[in-house]
Amino acid sequence: QQQLTSNAEAEALKVERQSLQDHIEDVTAKLTEVQAEKHVLQQQLTSNTEAEALKEEKQSLQDQVRDVTAKLTEVQAEKRALQEQLASNTEAEALQVEKQSLQDKVEDLTAKLTEVQAEKRALQEQLASNTEAEALQVEKQSLQD
């Protein structure tokens, strides 16, 4: 009966491990989407006439960054739960190695997310600067008229 319990726990951990891997794939896909949208933002910055569309894109990007952050938090919580269950399992050593790999992936994704957020802030600052320059140009033209 103890072996059946251990086997059942091992199976539950395998299912939970798969769920954790699925979450990491979701987060990776979401991060790819965020990076693609960041690229669109960079292209739109070249034209001040597209400033309003850029504001909408920026809001969408911020929403997606929040979504990715929430997903990462979810993955980290599931990782902690998995870590607690590993202590009583006969496959603990093999699962510990796999857990470390998943933790490394989460850390990599967190680092990439931080990088994307920093790039987004730089784009926002550039947008603000471009908008201010456009306003000054309009005022200059008005004064010349």
C-alpha positions as CSV (number, residue, x, y, z in Angstrom):
1,Q,0.0,0.0,0.0
2,Q,2.9,2.4,0.7
3,Q,4.3,1.7,-2.7
4,L,0.9,2.4,-4.3
5,T,0.7,5.7,-2.4
6,S,4.3,6.5,-3.5
7,N,3.4,5.6,-7.1
8,A,0.2,7.7,-6.9
9,E,2.3,10.7,-5.6
10,A,4.8,10.2,-8.3
11,E,2.1,10.2,-11.0
12,A,0.5,13.4,-9.4
13,L,3.9,15.0,-9.5
14,K,4.4,14.1,-13.1
15,V,1.0,15.6,-14.0
16,E,1.8,18.8,-12.0
17,R,5.3,18.9,-13.7
18,Q,3.6,18.8,-17.1
19,S,1.2,21.5,-16.0
20,L,4.2,23.6,-15.0
21,Q,5.9,23.0,-18.3
22,D,2.7,24.0,-20.1
23,H,2.6,27.3,-18.1
24,I,6.2,28.0,-19.0
25,E,5.4,27.5,-22.7
26,D,2.4,29.9,-22.3
27,V,4.7,32.5,-20.7
28,T,7.3,32.1,-23.4
29,A,4.6,32.5,-26.1
30,K,3.3,35.6,-24.3
31,L,6.8,37.0,-24.1
32,T,7.3,36.5,-27.8
33,E,4.1,38.4,-28.4
34,V,5.3,41.2,-26.2
35,Q,8.6,41.4,-28.0
36,A,6.8,41.5,-31.4
37,E,4.6,44.3,-30.3
38,K,7.6,46.2,-28.9
39,H,9.1,45.9,-32.5
40,V,5.9,47.5,-33.9
41,L,6.2,50.3,-31.3
42,Q,9.8,51.0,-32.5
43,Q,8.6,51.3,-36.1
44,Q,5.7,53.6,-35.2
45,L,8.0,56.0,-33.3
46,T,9.5,57.2,-36.6
47,S,6.3,59.1,-37.3
48,N,4.9,61.7,-34.9
49,T,1.6,61.6,-36.8
50,E,1.1,58.1,-35.5
51,A,1.4,59.2,-31.8
52,E,-2.2,58.4,-30.9
53,A,-1.9,54.8,-32.3
54,L,1.3,54.4,-30.4
55,K,-0.4,55.3,-27.2
56,E,-3.0,52.6,-27.8
57,E,-0.2,50.1,-28.6
58,K,1.7,51.1,-25.5
59,Q,-1.4,50.4,-23.3
60,S,-1.8,47.0,-25.0
61,L,1.8,46.3,-24.3
62,Q,1.5,47.3,-20.6
63,D,-1.6,45.0,-20.3
64,Q,0.4,42.1,-21.8
65,V,3.4,42.8,-19.5
66,R,0.9,42.6,-16.5
67,D,-0.4,39.3,-18.0
68,V,3.1,37.8,-18.3
69,T,4.0,39.0,-14.8
70,A,0.8,37.3,-13.5
71,K,1.7,34.1,-15.4
72,L,5.2,34.1,-14.0
73,T,3.8,34.5,-10.4
74,E,1.5,31.6,-11.1
75,V,4.3,29.4,-12.4
76,Q,6.5,30.3,-9.4
77,A,3.8,29.4,-7.0
78,E,3.2,26.0,-8.7
79,K,7.0,25.4,-8.6
80,R,7.0,26.0,-4.9
81,A,4.1,23.5,-4.4
82,L,5.9,21.0,-6.5
83,Q,9.1,21.5,-4.5
84,E,7.2,20.6,-1.2
85,Q,5.8,17.4,-2.7
86,L,9.2,16.4,-4.0
87,A,10.5,15.9,-0.5
88,S,8.5,12.7,0.1
89,N,8.8,11.1,-3.3
90,T,11.2,8.4,-4.4
91,E,11.9,10.2,-7.6
92,A,12.9,13.3,-5.7
93,E,16.4,13.5,-7.1
94,A,15.4,13.3,-10.7
95,L,12.5,15.7,-10.2
96,Q,14.8,18.1,-8.3
97,V,17.1,18.4,-11.4
98,E,14.1,19.0,-13.6
99,K,12.7,21.5,-11.1
100,Q,16.0,23.4,-11.2
101,S,15.8,23.5,-14.9
102,L,12.3,24.9,-14.7
103,Q,13.4,27.5,-12.1
104,D,16.2,28.6,-14.5
105,K,13.7,29.0,-17.2
106,V,11.5,31.1,-15.0
107,E,14.5,33.2,-14.0
108,D,15.5,33.6,-17.7
109,L,11.9,34.7,-18.5
110,T,11.9,37.1,-15.6
111,A,15.1,38.6,-16.9
112,K,13.7,38.9,-20.4
113,L,10.6,40.5,-19.0
114,T,12.6,43.0,-17.1
115,E,14.6,43.8,-20.3
116,V,11.4,44.2,-22.3
117,Q,10.0,46.5,-19.6
118,A,13.1,48.7,-19.7
119,E,13.0,48.9,-23.5
120,K,9.3,49.8,-23.2
121,R,10.1,52.6,-20.8
122,A,12.8,53.9,-23.2
123,L,10.3,53.9,-26.0
124,Q,7.8,55.8,-23.8
125,E,10.4,58.4,-23.0
126,Q,11.3,58.7,-26.7
127,L,7.6,59.1,-27.5
128,A,7.2,61.8,-24.9
129,S,10.3,63.6,-26.3
130,N,8.9,63.3,-29.9
131,T,5.5,64.6,-28.8
132,E,7.1,67.6,-27.1
133,A,9.3,68.3,-30.1
134,E,6.3,68.2,-32.4
135,A,4.4,70.7,-30.1
136,L,7.4,73.1,-30.1
137,Q,7.5,72.9,-33.9
138,V,3.8,73.8,-34.2
139,E,4.4,76.7,-31.8
140,K,7.4,77.8,-33.7
141,Q,5.4,77.7,-37.0
142,S,2.6,79.6,-35.4
143,L,5.0,82.3,-34.2
144,Q,6.5,82.5,-37.7
145,D,3.1,83.0,-39.3
